[in-house]
Amino acid sequence: MSGSSEANSNSHTEFKSAPVLITSPQCLSFDYRLTGSGKNNSELRVLLSEVAIDRQTVVWQFTKLQTNWVTAYMELNPKLNPVVKVWFQARYAGDLQSTVSIDNIAVSPGGCPFTRESY
């Protein structure tokens, strides 16, 4: 993964994976939390980038405060362009104590244990 950020009250960070070949269902999972004041405008988004056609699609988004760690699951299925990059985009706005955290990112073979979302 690679990333960049700016240190101000409306900062963003972006992490991109290496290309991933999706030939059968796979499970993307990660832990996340968003902290800050009650006026927090933080956001965490997950995008899939289809490498062959350079197109990005938002497949997951979260904008509410979540002080406890939560695990998200998304099932990735092969499509017309099975080579994708997974992008995590975080924006933290409002106060300088706001955080957007992600951890334990994994892509595992097979379907996800708990998901209604499939991409």
N, C-alpha and C positions, 0 to 999 in steps of 0.2 A: 504494500500500500504506500501511496505517496500523499503528502498533504501540504497545505500552506495555511497561514492564518495572519490576521492583523490584530494588533493589540489596541482596540478602542471599544467604545460602547455599542458599536454596531458591527461586530466582527463575524467572520465566517471562516470555516475550514472545510476542506474537501479531501476525501480519501478515495483513491481509485485502485481497484484490484488489477492484477495482470489478467489477460484474456482467459476466460473459462469456457471450456467446451461442454455444452449441455446436450448429451445424446440420449439421456433418459432422465426421469424425474430426479431432482436433487433438492435437498433442503438447505436453505440459507437461514442461519440462526445467529442472533447477536443479543447481547444485553445492553440496555440503555437506561439513562435517566436524565432529566432536565431539572435543574435547580435554579433558584433565584428568588427575587421578590415577587409579590403578588401581581405586579405590573409587567411581569416577564413576557417578552415577545419572542422567546426562543423557539427554534424549529429544528427538527431532525428529519431529513428526507433520504430515501433510498431510491436510486435510479438504476435502471439497466440500460447499458449502452450497447447497441448492436454494432459490433465492430465493422462488419462488411459494408454497412450503409451509413455509419456515423450518425445514428439517431439515438437520442436519450429519451427514456420514458420514466416518469415518476411512478413507482409501484407501491410506495409506502410513505406516509407522512405523519408526524406527531408534533403537536404544538402546545400541549398543556404541561403544566408543571408535574413532574413525576419524581418525587424525592427518593423513593425506593427503587432499587434495581429491578427491571422487568426484562423478561426474555421475549423476543419477537421471533416468529417463524414465518418463512415465506417459501412456498414450493416453487421451484424453477423447473419449467418444462421445455423440452426442445420445440423450437418453432422454425420458421423459414430460415432464420439466421441464427444458428445455434451457438455461435461464438459471441460471448458477451463479456463486458466488464461490469463489475458491481461498483457503484459510486455511493459514498456516504457524504451528504452535505449537511453541515451544521451551521446554523446562524444563531448567535446569542446577542440579544439586544436588550436595552433597558438599563440595568445597572451593571457595574463592573464585577459584581459577585455572581452573575449568572454563569452557569456551566451547562454544557451539553456533553455527555459522556457516553462512549460506546466501548464495549469490551467483549472478549470471547467470540469473535467473528469466525464462523465456520461454514463451509459448504460440505454437506455429507450426502452420500448416495442414498437414493430412495426418497419416499415421501416424508413429510414432516409429521411429527406426532400430534401437534395441535395447530391446525391452520384451516382457515376457510379461503385463504387467498392463494391463487395460483397464477404464475406469470410465465 
